[in-house]
């Protein structure tokens, strides 16, 4: 199963695609400082191209975390919406994971530091190069979905992990 992981942001959106434990594609979509509607359009259109090029089977995205700054949270929600719409428009099922669930799946602790998650992402995918922070986070989301899907396949019918 080829998994598209997404770490949406209004200035940088992380994109990671894996197949099993193999890296297919990783990229930080740098959106700049232009007007927000233009940046949202860039997320949507760039993801459409990436999806068409790499043909993922499913998408996984991190849920919104609570922010003290309402404007930042709104912009993040809009970036997530643009990314999710690109995946849905391409016919991909979309799965959402909380940040703690992603950390738990990769590091074994829901409160793991960002650096620990990045380190485990490189280890699990057997890659030496440094990745952009957002691309690394997107790959972590994809790995979380991969691990969750593997576990769900081993569970009795009707029992599903989320």
Backbone as JSON, one array per atom type, in Angstrom:
{
  "sequence": "XXXXXXXXXXXXXXXXXXXXXXXXXXXXXXXXXXXXXXXXXXXXXXXXXXXXXXXXXXXXXXXXXXXXXXXXXXXXXXXXXXXXXXXXXXXXXXXXXXXXXXXXXXXXXXXXXXXXXXXXXXXXXXXXXXXXXXXXXXXXXXXXXXXXXXXXXXXXXXXXXX",
  "N": [[0.86, -1.18, 0.0], [0.65, 2.14, -0.9], [1.3, 5.07, 0.76], [0.31, 8.36, 1.37], [1.53, 10.81, 3.34], [0.65, 13.68, 5.19], [1.56, 16.84, 6.42], [0.14, 19.51, 7.03], [0.61, 23.02, 6.63], [0.39, 26.6, 6.76], [2.47, 28.04, 5.68], [4.53, 26.25, 5.11], [4.08, 23.06, 3.86], [4.33, 19.75, 4.67], [5.12, 16.83, 2.83], [5.0, 13.4, 2.42], [5.67, 10.24, 1.04], [5.29, 6.82, 1.3], [5.96, 3.33, 0.76], [5.18, 0.54, 2.27], [7.96, 0.04, 4.23], [9.53, 1.73, 2.79], [10.92, 4.64, 1.43], [9.35, 6.76, -0.82], [8.86, 9.38, -1.71], [9.64, 12.63, -0.54], [9.01, 15.88, 0.59], [9.18, 19.36, 1.28], [6.73, 21.6, 0.85], [7.17, 24.73, 0.06], [5.51, 27.63, 0.67], [5.65, 30.35, 0.83], [5.09, 33.87, 1.56], [2.82, 35.03, 0.57], [-0.6, 36.13, -0.1], [-3.05, 34.41, 1.86], [-5.21, 32.94, 0.53], [-3.98, 32.38, -1.97], [-1.83, 30.79, -1.17], [-3.21, 28.59, -0.14], [-4.37, 27.64, -2.48], [-2.03, 26.88, -3.78], [-1.21, 24.72, -2.18], [-3.28, 22.88, -2.72], [-3.06, 22.58, -5.6], [-0.35, 21.78, -5.99], [-0.29, 19.42, -4.52], [-2.07, 17.9, -6.02], [-0.54, 17.43, -8.32], [1.62, 15.97, -7.24], [0.25, 13.72, -6.24], [-0.76, 12.67, -8.64], [1.66, 12.02, -9.85], [2.87, 10.09, -8.15], [0.98, 8.25, -7.37], [-0.45, 7.43, -4.81], [-2.25, 5.2, -2.57], [-3.78, 5.83, -0.42], [-4.38, 8.44, 1.96], [-2.93, 10.08, 4.79], [-3.28, 12.22, 7.52], [-2.26, 14.64, 9.93], [-4.14, 15.48, 12.82], [-5.61, 18.61, 13.91], [-3.87, 20.42, 16.34], [-4.46, 21.94, 19.55], [-4.22, 25.41, 19.72], [-2.83, 28.35, 21.14], [-3.09, 30.67, 19.83], [-5.63, 31.91, 18.09], [-5.89, 32.8, 15.4], [-3.73, 31.53, 14.15], [-4.47, 28.86, 14.47], [-6.79, 28.81, 12.91], [-5.75, 29.33, 10.34], [-4.13, 27.08, 10.05], [-6.09, 25.11, 10.05], [-7.37, 25.75, 7.67], [-5.32, 25.2, 5.84], [-5.08, 22.45, 6.25], [-7.59, 21.73, 5.28], [-7.34, 22.38, 2.53], [-5.34, 20.55, 1.78], [-6.56, 18.08, 2.42], [-8.77, 18.2, 0.71], [-7.49, 18.04, -1.78], [-6.55, 15.41, -1.69], [-8.98, 13.99, -1.44], [-10.26, 14.8, -3.8], [-8.72, 13.41, -5.58], [-9.62, 10.92, -5.16], [-8.73, 9.52, -2.96], [-8.92, 7.68, 0.09], [-9.03, 9.22, 3.28], [-7.26, 9.32, 6.29], [-7.1, 10.3, 9.67], [-4.85, 11.29, 12.25], [-4.04, 11.84, 15.63], [-1.53, 14.01, 17.05], [-0.26, 12.85, 19.33], [-0.81, 10.13, 18.96], [0.67, 9.57, 16.68], [3.29, 10.02, 17.58], [3.37, 8.02, 19.54], [3.13, 5.72, 17.95], [5.55, 5.75, 16.54], [7.69, 6.23, 18.34], [6.97, 5.17, 20.75], [6.14, 6.58, 22.87], [3.73, 8.93, 23.67], [4.38, 11.51, 24.3], [6.75, 12.17, 23.08], [9.69, 13.92, 21.97], [10.03, 16.19, 19.19], [12.44, 15.81, 17.8], [13.07, 13.17, 18.43], [11.06, 11.81, 17.06], [11.69, 12.49, 14.44], [14.2, 11.26, 14.25], [13.53, 8.51, 14.59], [11.93, 8.2, 12.34], [13.79, 8.39, 10.24], [15.32, 6.11, 10.87], [13.42, 3.98, 10.68], [12.74, 4.14, 7.99], [15.13, 3.7, 6.86], [16.95, 5.71, 5.93], [19.58, 7.98, 5.22], [19.95, 10.69, 4.69], [19.29, 14.04, 5.78], [16.08, 15.3, 6.36], [13.64, 17.8, 5.51], [11.96, 19.48, 8.17], [9.14, 19.48, 8.07], [8.55, 17.67, 6.0], [9.61, 15.38, 7.17], [7.86, 15.13, 9.34], [5.51, 14.6, 7.91], [6.16, 12.12, 6.8], [6.26, 10.68, 9.16], [3.55, 10.66, 9.85], [2.58, 9.1, 7.75], [3.93, 6.69, 8.3], [2.77, 6.09, 10.78], [0.14, 5.54, 9.94], [0.67, 3.31, 8.35], [1.62, 1.44, 10.29], [-0.67, 1.28, 11.93], [-2.55, 0.28, 10.1], [-1.41, -2.22, 9.56], [-1.66, -3.45, 12.07], [-4.47, -3.43, 12.32], [-5.17, -5.27, 10.32], [-4.51, -7.64, 11.53], [-6.3, -7.95, 13.56], [-9.39, -9.33, 14.91], [-12.31, -9.71, 12.78], [-14.38, -6.84, 12.53], [-13.28, -5.49, 14.69], [-11.54, -2.55, 15.12], [-8.7, -0.52, 15.19], [-8.05, 2.84, 16.06]],
  "CA": [[0.0, 0.0, 0.0], [1.39, 3.39, -1.0], [0.64, 5.99, 1.7], [0.64, 9.78, 1.33], [1.45, 11.47, 4.64], [0.56, 15.14, 5.06], [1.71, 17.72, 7.58], [-0.22, 20.79, 6.44], [0.92, 24.29, 7.27], [0.05, 27.69, 5.85], [3.71, 28.53, 5.06], [5.21, 25.05, 4.62], [3.31, 21.82, 4.01], [5.16, 18.58, 4.51], [4.55, 15.74, 2.05], [5.82, 12.2, 2.44], [5.02, 9.06, 0.47], [6.01, 5.58, 1.58], [5.34, 2.07, 0.4], [5.75, -0.31, 3.31], [8.97, 0.81, 4.97], [10.4, 2.3, 1.76], [10.65, 6.03, 1.08], [9.06, 7.01, -2.24], [8.98, 10.82, -1.99], [9.52, 13.54, 0.61], [9.17, 17.25, 0.12], [8.58, 20.5, 1.97], [6.14, 22.56, -0.09], [7.36, 26.08, 0.61], [4.4, 28.39, 0.12], [5.97, 31.78, 0.86], [4.37, 34.79, 2.44], [1.75, 35.69, -0.17], [-1.95, 36.07, 0.49], [-3.45, 33.06, 2.27], [-5.94, 32.19, -0.5], [-3.04, 31.89, -2.97], [-1.07, 29.69, -0.58], [-4.11, 27.43, -0.07], [-4.46, 27.15, -3.85], [-0.76, 26.2, -4.07], [-1.26, 23.41, -1.51], [-4.18, 22.03, -3.49], [-2.56, 22.26, -6.94], [0.9, 21.01, -5.9], [-0.61, 18.06, -4.08], [-2.67, 17.19, -7.16], [0.56, 16.99, -9.19], [2.35, 14.92, -6.51], [-0.61, 12.54, -6.21], [-0.78, 12.11, -9.99], [3.0, 11.48, -10.16], [3.3, 8.98, -7.29], [-0.16, 7.33, -7.25], [-0.7, 6.78, -3.51], [-3.53, 4.5, -2.43], [-4.47, 6.35, 0.75], [-3.74, 9.61, 2.57], [-3.0, 10.2, 6.25], [-3.0, 13.61, 7.89], [-2.27, 14.91, 11.36], [-5.26, 16.32, 13.26], [-5.22, 19.93, 14.4], [-3.64, 20.51, 17.78], [-5.01, 23.18, 20.1], [-3.26, 26.5, 19.69], [-3.22, 29.52, 21.95], [-3.36, 31.75, 18.89], [-6.79, 31.52, 17.29], [-5.63, 33.05, 13.99], [-2.84, 30.46, 13.67], [-5.26, 27.63, 14.39], [-7.69, 28.93, 11.76], [-4.93, 29.17, 9.13], [-3.73, 25.67, 9.98], [-7.29, 24.37, 9.65], [-7.6, 25.99, 6.25], [-4.28, 24.47, 5.11], [-5.5, 21.04, 6.31], [-8.73, 21.59, 4.37], [-6.84, 22.37, 1.15], [-4.63, 19.28, 1.57], [-7.54, 16.99, 2.43], [-9.57, 18.31, -0.52], [-6.68, 17.52, -2.89], [-6.56, 13.95, -1.58], [-10.34, 13.51, -1.72], [-10.51, 15.03, -5.22], [-8.0, 12.36, -6.3], [-10.26, 9.65, -4.85], [-8.02, 8.81, -1.88], [-9.48, 7.71, 1.44], [-8.2, 10.04, 4.18], [-7.27, 8.92, 7.7], [-6.54, 11.35, 10.52], [-4.19, 10.81, 13.46], [-3.64, 12.86, 16.61], [-0.07, 14.07, 17.23], [0.17, 11.87, 20.35], [-0.89, 8.79, 18.37], [1.79, 9.47, 15.76], [4.49, 9.85, 18.42], [3.26, 6.7, 20.17], [3.37, 4.69, 16.93], [6.94, 5.76, 16.08], [8.68, 6.27, 19.41], [6.51, 4.39, 21.89], [5.68, 7.53, 23.89], [2.93, 10.0, 23.1], [4.96, 12.82, 24.61], [8.12, 12.2, 22.53], [10.15, 15.18, 21.38], [10.03, 16.24, 17.73], [13.71, 15.26, 17.33], [12.97, 11.71, 18.55], [10.2, 11.34, 15.97], [12.49, 12.62, 13.21], [15.24, 10.23, 14.29], [12.89, 7.21, 14.34], [11.48, 8.2, 10.94], [14.97, 8.05, 9.42], [15.7, 4.72, 11.16], [12.41, 3.06, 10.15], [12.76, 4.18, 6.52], [16.51, 3.39, 6.46], [17.49, 6.8, 5.11], [20.69, 8.7, 5.85], [19.9, 12.14, 4.48], [18.41, 14.86, 6.61], [14.86, 15.73, 5.68], [13.02, 18.99, 6.06], [11.16, 19.15, 9.36], [7.74, 19.21, 7.72], [8.54, 16.41, 5.24], [9.83, 14.34, 8.16], [6.59, 14.96, 10.07], [4.56, 13.96, 7.0], [6.54, 10.71, 6.74], [5.85, 10.08, 10.44], [2.11, 10.42, 9.75], [2.42, 7.95, 6.85], [4.37, 5.5, 9.05], [1.72, 5.81, 11.78], [-0.95, 4.86, 9.25], [1.17, 1.99, 7.95], [1.62, 0.58, 11.48], [-2.06, 1.09, 12.35], [-3.19, -0.6, 9.12], [-0.88, -3.58, 9.79], [-2.29, -3.97, 13.29], [-5.89, -3.69, 12.04], [-5.29, -6.49, 9.52], [-4.32, -8.8, 12.4], [-7.39, -8.0, 14.53], [-10.57, -10.07, 14.46], [-13.27, -8.91, 12.01], [-15.24, -5.94, 13.29], [-12.48, -4.73, 15.66], [-10.69, -1.62, 14.38], [-7.92, 0.45, 15.95], [-8.07, 4.2, 15.5]],
  "C": [[0.9, 1.24, 0.0], [0.63, 4.46, -0.22], [1.2, 7.4, 1.53], [0.45, 10.35, 2.73], [1.48, 12.97, 4.44], [0.72, 15.82, 6.4], [1.43, 19.14, 7.1], [0.19, 21.98, 7.31], [0.63, 25.4, 6.27], [1.27, 28.31, 5.17], [4.54, 27.4, 4.45], [4.31, 23.86, 4.89], [4.25, 20.66, 3.73], [4.41, 17.49, 3.77], [5.51, 14.57, 2.13], [5.04, 11.02, 1.89], [5.91, 7.86, 0.75], [5.25, 4.41, 0.97], [5.97, 1.03, 1.32], [6.72, 0.52, 4.13], [9.99, 1.43, 4.01], [9.96, 3.72, 1.42], [10.44, 6.13, -0.43], [9.33, 8.48, -2.57], [8.85, 11.58, -0.68], [9.83, 14.94, 0.14], [8.52, 18.23, 1.1], [8.03, 21.43, 0.9], [6.24, 23.94, 0.54], [6.39, 27.02, -0.11], [4.63, 29.89, 0.14], [5.07, 32.57, 1.79], [3.22, 35.51, 1.73], [0.42, 35.61, 0.54], [-2.36, 34.62, 0.76], [-4.24, 32.32, 1.19], [-5.02, 31.63, -1.59], [-2.23, 30.71, -2.44], [-1.93, 28.43, -0.48], [-4.27, 26.8, -1.46], [-3.19, 26.4, -4.25], [-0.73, 24.82, -3.41], [-2.08, 22.45, -2.35], [-3.57, 21.62, -4.83], [-1.26, 21.46, -6.9], [0.64, 19.58, -5.45], [-1.27, 17.26, -5.2], [-1.58, 16.64, -8.08], [1.32, 15.83, -8.53], [1.54, 13.62, -6.49], [-0.64, 11.88, -7.59], [0.56, 11.45, -10.33], [3.33, 10.2, -9.4], [2.2, 7.97, -6.97], [-0.3, 6.65, -5.88], [-2.09, 6.15, -3.49], [-4.42, 5.13, -1.36], [-3.69, 7.57, 1.26], [-3.93, 9.58, 4.08], [-2.56, 11.61, 6.61], [-3.09, 13.76, 9.41], [-3.48, 15.79, 11.7], [-4.73, 17.64, 13.8], [-4.98, 19.84, 15.9], [-4.19, 21.85, 18.26], [-3.91, 24.22, 20.18], [-3.76, 27.63, 20.58], [-3.58, 30.7, 21.07], [-4.46, 31.31, 17.94], [-6.54, 31.71, 15.8], [-4.74, 31.97, 13.39], [-3.61, 29.16, 13.5], [-6.2, 27.66, 13.19], [-6.92, 28.72, 10.46], [-4.49, 27.73, 8.96], [-4.91, 24.82, 9.53], [-7.59, 24.56, 8.17], [-6.57, 25.25, 5.39], [-4.62, 22.97, 5.1], [-6.64, 20.8, 5.32], [-8.29, 21.52, 2.92], [-6.15, 21.05, 0.84], [-5.6, 18.11, 1.51], [-8.38, 17.01, 1.16], [-8.79, 17.78, -1.73], [-6.68, 16.0, -2.88], [-7.93, 13.38, -1.96], [-10.67, 13.68, -3.2], [-9.83, 13.97, -6.08], [-8.57, 10.97, -5.99], [-9.59, 8.86, -3.74], [-8.85, 8.82, -0.6], [-8.5, 8.46, 2.35], [-8.39, 9.57, 5.61], [-6.57, 10.0, 8.5], [-6.0, 10.75, 11.81], [-3.79, 11.99, 14.34], [-2.12, 12.85, 16.76], [0.44, 13.05, 18.24], [0.16, 10.44, 19.8], [0.29, 8.55, 17.42], [3.08, 9.24, 16.54], [4.51, 8.48, 19.08], [3.63, 5.61, 19.17], [4.85, 4.62, 16.55], [7.95, 5.6, 17.2], [8.28, 5.4, 20.6], [6.05, 5.26, 23.04], [4.93, 8.65, 23.2], [3.48, 11.39, 23.34], [6.38, 12.97, 24.07], [8.42, 13.56, 21.92], [10.17, 15.06, 19.85], [11.3, 15.59, 17.15], [13.71, 13.72, 17.4], [12.14, 11.12, 17.41], [10.97, 11.4, 14.65], [13.56, 11.53, 13.14], [14.64, 8.85, 13.97], [12.38, 7.1, 12.9], [12.62, 7.8, 10.03], [15.37, 6.59, 9.64], [14.72, 3.75, 10.5], [12.42, 3.01, 8.62], [14.16, 3.92, 5.96], [17.08, 4.45, 5.52], [18.54, 7.56, 5.91], [20.53, 10.21, 5.77], [18.96, 12.81, 5.47], [17.22, 15.28, 5.76], [14.41, 17.06, 6.27], [12.11, 18.59, 7.21], [9.73, 18.78, 9.01], [7.61, 17.93, 6.91], [8.72, 15.23, 6.19], [8.55, 14.07, 8.96], [5.55, 14.26, 9.2], [4.87, 12.47, 6.87], [6.15, 9.98, 8.03], [4.35, 9.77, 10.43], [1.85, 9.19, 8.87], [2.82, 6.66, 7.56], [3.34, 5.11, 10.11], [0.56, 5.08, 11.11], [-0.54, 3.45, 8.83], [1.12, 1.01, 9.13], [0.2, 0.27, 11.95], [-2.78, 0.12, 11.4], [-2.7, -2.05, 9.29], [-1.54, -4.22, 11.0], [-3.75, -4.31, 13.03], [-6.1, -4.96, 11.23], [-5.18, -7.75, 10.38], [-5.45, -8.96, 13.43], [-8.57, -8.81, 14.0], [-11.51, -9.15, 13.67], [-14.16, -8.07, 12.92], [-14.5, -5.12, 14.34], [-11.51, -3.86, 14.86], [-10.0, -0.68, 15.35], [-8.03, 1.81, 15.3], [-6.96, 5.0, 16.09]]
}
